[in-house]
């Protein structure tokens, strides 16, 4: 069974929720990415999402865009990221599933079979491909099912309900619900109708529903734990990487781990 399915089955049986942490690969370097992944895994992360740097923003806010730019300026390549993922899965975050967040343009040139084989060998259990619309996802989805590799799709506040149902049917692993219309980034508050929309989506699918975009505070985790199966936190972690070079990686890792532990405690009191 795929590690993502196993994770959510266990969490549901225990009455717990998932903390999904996003880390961009290669900022400030790949050794740091592996180190930070291990720290986050040890301090409450249920699943780690590895971002593959890409030059064109895919709904990324300024914090993640800047992080990707820093990584790309150092010449990071997809093969380098797969090697890093392999290190994390074997030595850094054992027992914590890894998923990739990447553009479809990084998958298509390699071919579906070659990409999936390399991703699985590296240790990825699934992928989020935000620029792949469901109308063009069928062929890739068929290949991922043969490999039991999860293809996670996004539903946004502006997604029509009939389309949201179609997306849920095509998604595997879990469904990524985008909490706000717009780009990634920390926010002081979440939309008032968010809980209602998630509750409706719950009636349309048996998949776990995890909520991302704008989440960074314990009170937001506490609010969402009643309706969601997990939360996805990115910019709040990535913002701390801006201090790389000014502060030691040990200090940065401590701050990131502390945030992970705080959010995990709010999610699973």
C-alpha positions in Angstrom: 0.0 0.0 0.0 1.2 3.5 -0.8 2.7 5.3 2.2 0.2 8.2 2.0 -2.8 5.9 2.2 -1.2 4.1 5.1 -0.5 7.4 6.9 -4.1 8.7 6.6 -5.6 5.3 7.6 -3.5 5.4 10.8 -4.3 9.0 11.6 -8.0 8.5 11.1 -7.9 5.4 13.3 -6.1 7.4 16.0 -8.4 10.4 15.6 -5.4 12.6 14.6 -4.7 15.1 11.8 -1.8 15.5 9.5 0.8 18.3 9.5 2.1 18.6 6.0 5.3 20.7 5.8 6.5 22.3 2.6 10.2 22.7 2.0 11.8 24.1 -1.3 14.6 22.0 -2.5 18.1 23.6 -2.6 17.6 26.7 -0.5 20.2 27.5 0.8 21.5 24.1 -0.5 20.4 20.5 -0.8 22.3 19.4 2.3 20.3 22.0 4.2 17.1 20.7 2.7 17.9 17.2 3.9 18.8 18.4 7.3 15.7 20.5 7.7 13.4 17.7 6.5 14.9 15.5 9.2 14.3 18.1 11.9 10.7 18.7 10.8 10.0 15.0 10.7 11.2 14.6 14.2 9.1 17.5 15.5 5.6 16.6 14.3 5.4 16.6 10.5 3.3 13.8 9.2 4.2 14.3 5.6 6.8 16.5 3.8 6.2 18.2 0.5 9.4 18.9 -1.5 9.2 21.9 -3.8 11.0 21.6 -7.1 12.2 25.1 -8.0 10.7 26.5 -11.1 11.2 29.9 -12.8 7.5 30.7 -13.4 5.4 31.1 -10.3 2.6 28.4 -9.8 0.4 30.4 -7.4 3.5 31.0 -5.3 3.7 34.1 -3.2 6.8 36.2 -2.8 8.4 34.2 0.0 8.4 30.9 -2.0 9.2 32.7 -5.3 12.3 34.2 -3.7 13.4 30.8 -2.3 13.0 29.2 -5.7 15.0 31.9 -7.3 17.8 31.5 -4.8 18.0 27.8 -5.5 17.8 28.2 -9.3 20.7 30.7 -9.2 22.8 28.0 -7.7 22.2 25.8 -10.7 20.0 23.2 -9.0 18.6 20.5 -11.4 15.8 18.0 -11.2 18.2 15.0 -10.9 19.9 16.8 -8.0 16.6 17.1 -6.2 15.9 13.4 -6.7 19.2 12.6 -5.1 18.3 14.8 -2.2 14.9 13.1 -1.9 16.6 9.7 -1.8 18.8 10.9 1.0 15.8 12.2 3.0 13.8 9.1 2.5 16.6 6.7 3.4 18.3 8.6 6.2 16.4 11.7 7.1 12.7 11.2 7.5 12.0 7.5 7.7 8.4 6.8 8.2 7.3 10.2 6.9 6.0 10.1 3.3 7.4 12.5 0.8 5.6 14.1 -2.0 6.8 16.4 -4.8 5.4 19.8 -5.7 6.4 20.5 -9.3 5.4 21.9 -12.6 4.1 19.6 -15.3 6.8 21.0 -17.6 9.4 19.2 -15.5 7.6 15.9 -16.0 6.5 15.9 -19.6 10.0 16.1 -21.2 11.1 13.0 -19.3 8.1 10.9 -20.2 5.6 9.6 -17.7 7.2 6.2 -17.1 10.7 7.6 -16.7 9.6 10.2 -14.3 7.6 7.8 -12.2 10.4 5.3 -12.0 12.9 8.0 -10.9 10.4 9.5 -8.4 9.7 6.1 -6.8 13.3 5.1 -6.7 14.1 8.4 -5.0 11.4 7.8 -2.4 8.4 10.0 -3.4 5.0 8.6 -2.8 3.1 11.1 -4.8 3.1 14.5 -6.5 1.1 17.8 -6.6 1.2 19.3 -10.1 -0.6 22.6 -9.8 -0.4 23.5 -13.5 -1.9 20.3 -14.8 -5.7 20.7 -15.4 -7.9 17.7 -15.0 -8.7 17.7 -18.8 -5.1 17.0 -19.5 -4.3 14.8 -16.5 -6.1 11.6 -17.6 -3.1 9.9 -19.3 -0.7 10.8 -16.5 -3.2 9.7 -13.9 -3.6 6.3 -15.5 0.2 5.8 -15.3 0.4 6.9 -11.7 -2.3 4.4 -10.7 -0.3 1.6 -12.3 2.6 2.6 -10.0 0.4 3.3 -7.0 1.9 6.8 -7.1 -0.5 9.4 -5.8 -1.5 12.3 -8.0 -2.9 15.0 -5.7 -5.1 17.7 -7.2 -6.2 21.1 -5.9 -9.6 22.6 -5.4 -9.9 26.4 -4.9 -12.6 28.7 -3.5 -13.4 29.7 -7.1 -13.7 26.2 -8.4 -17.3 25.5 -9.5 -18.9 22.8 -7.5 -19.4 20.4 -10.4 -15.8 20.8 -11.3 -14.7 20.3 -7.7 -16.5 16.9 -7.8 -14.6 16.0 -11.0 -11.3 16.9 -9.4 -12.0 14.9 -6.3 -12.8 11.8 -8.5 -9.4 12.1 -10.3 -7.3 12.9 -7.2 -5.6 10.2 -5.2 -3.9 10.2 -1.9 -5.7 13.3 -0.6 -7.4 16.4 -1.9 -5.6 19.7 -1.6 -8.1 22.4 -0.7 -6.8 26.0 -1.2 -8.1 28.1 1.6 -8.0 31.5 -0.2 -8.2 32.8 -3.7 -4.8 34.1 -4.6 -1.2 33.1 -3.9 0.6 31.4 -1.1 1.7 33.3 1.9 1.0 33.7 5.6 -2.3 35.4 6.6 -3.7 36.7 9.8 -7.1 35.3 9.2 -8.9 32.8 6.9 -12.1 33.2 5.0 -15.3 33.0 7.0 -16.9 30.5 4.6 -13.9 28.2 4.6 -15.3 25.7 7.1 -18.6 25.5 5.3 -16.9 24.9 1.9 -14.8 22.1 3.4 -17.8 20.5 5.0 -19.6 20.5 1.6 -16.6 19.0 -0.1 -16.5 16.3 2.6 -20.0 15.1 1.4 -18.6 14.6 -2.1 -15.5 12.5 -1.5 -14.0 9.9 0.9 -10.5 11.2 0.2 -8.7 13.0 3.1 -9.0 16.7 2.7 -6.0 18.8 3.6 -6.0 22.6 3.6 -3.2 24.9 2.5 -2.4 28.5 1.6 -2.2 31.1 4.3 -1.9 28.8 7.3 0.8 29.6 9.8 -0.7 30.0 13.3 -1.8 27.5 16.0 -5.2 29.1 16.2 -5.7 28.4 12.5 -4.7 24.8 13.0 -7.2 24.5 15.9 -10.0 25.9 13.7 -9.3 23.5 10.9 -8.8 20.3 12.8 -12.6 19.9 13.2 -13.3 19.7 9.5 -10.0 18.8 7.7 -7.8 15.8 7.8 -4.7 17.9 7.7 -3.1 21.3 7.1 -0.3 22.3 4.7 2.2 24.9 5.8 4.8 26.4 3.5 5.6 30.1 3.6 5.8 30.1 7.4 8.7 27.6 7.2 10.3 29.0 4.1 10.4 32.6 5.4 12.9 31.5 8.0 15.3 30.4 5.2 15.7 34.1 4.2 18.1 34.3 7.2 20.5 31.7 5.8 24.0 33.2 5.7 23.1 35.6 8.5 22.3 32.9 11.1 23.6 29.3 11.4 21.6 26.5 9.9 21.3 25.0 13.3 19.5 28.1 14.6 17.2 28.2 11.5 16.4 24.5 11.9 15.6 25.1 15.6 13.1 27.8 14.7 11.5 25.7 12.0 11.3 22.6 14.2 9.8 24.8 17.0 7.1 26.0 14.6 6.4 22.5 13.4 6.0 21.2 17.0 3.7 24.1 17.9 1.4 23.5 14.9 1.4 19.8 15.5 0.4 20.3 19.1 -2.4 22.6 18.1 -3.6 20.1 15.5 -3.5 17.1 17.8 -3.9 18.3 21.4 
